[in-house]
Amino acid sequence: MGSKFLNCTALTVAIIGAINWGLIGIFRFDLVAFIFGEMSWLSRIIYTLVGLCGLYLITFYMRLSDGSDD
């Protein structure tokens, strides 16, 4: 269960980050900065978590090439 929970959490956070980047690219609107403040400690934590989740999701490529599922 732990691995599936981590996978789902990382994927959810990465999707939220992707939506935020889409908003920045299309409308020049940073939702994280709007909610938590421009580079406040909380927004920096959120940006860091999104980045770490993205790095973790790189391991999905290795699992796809192995053909293994959790």
Sequence and secondary structure as in RCSB ss.txt:
>XXXX:A:sequence
MGSKFLNCTALTVAIIGAINWGLIGIFRFDLVAFIFGEMSWLSRIIYTLVGLCGLYLITFYMRLSDGSDD
>XXXX:A:secstr
 HHHHHHHHHHHHHHHHHHHHHHHHHH   HHHHHH TT HHHHHHHHHHHHHHHHHTHHHHHHHHT   
